[in-house]
Structures are given as structure tokens and as C-alpha cells.
């Protein structure tokens, strides 16, 4: 019998040596191949967003529309004087909550603010707050709510 030819062995070795440099540069595929942050611990925000003024804190004074001046003016005077004694540059925000109309129409906020908000604003200013320390806002509330005037202090 004849000896097997060394050519097939040489061919296999030649192909292996030719592919060795190419295979050495290969990298296994893992999670980080497609997303470099895969497996990293979650990054939580450092500070929560600031709260919306007037919604998450209680009002300094709340007045229901139609309440006589003699009942709410002393409370406003005392609350404003107390707030100014603690913080002389306090900002007072008067928010008038105007209920929607029953027919789904938009209420006339200007009339409601003039009728209910202006007297409260004047009472806050008479109690010692300057014009630059007061601001007024109006918000729409559901139709089944009552008109209210809330005073917030910052």
C-alpha cells in the first residue's frame, strides 16, 4: 500500500494558520455589544420636580363666595399680619376657584374675579402686604363646586 499524500494535511494546516489572525480579532457577542449600559444599576433622579404652587399645600385662608365681609376680613387681617411677621417679603397669591357653567360653557372669570377676588386682594393689601407682594389667579373647577377664594403665602 501506498502512503497517504501529505497534501490534505498541509492544506488543513495552511487554512488554520490563515484563519488564525482573523479569528483572533473576533469578539463574543453579549448584552453590552448592543447596549453598553446593559447590566448597569439604574440611575435615579437626584431631586424630585418642584411642586406646583397652591395645589399641594393648604391655603392660608379659604373664603366661600357669599360670606359676609365681617366674617372673613378679621381672619385675613390676622393671617396676613402673622405671615408678614414671620417673613416680611412674603408673596401672597389669591386664587379664585370659578366653577364651570352647568351647560358646559366657559364661565365669565373676569366678573367672578372682580366680584369675589378684588375685595380679598384689597383686604390683604390693607393688612400690610405691598402691591409687589400680591398676585391674583383664577382657576376653573367642576360645576358642582362652590366659588372659593384661597390665599396662599410663600
ABEGO torsion letter per residue (X at the ends): XBBBBAAAAAAAAAAAAAAAAAAAABBBBBAAAABAABGBBBBBBABBBBBBBGAABBBABBBBBGBBAAAAAAAAAAAAAAAAAABAABBBBBBBBBBBBAAGBBBBAAAAAAAAAAAAAAAAAAAGBBAAABBBBBBBBBAABBBBBBBBBX
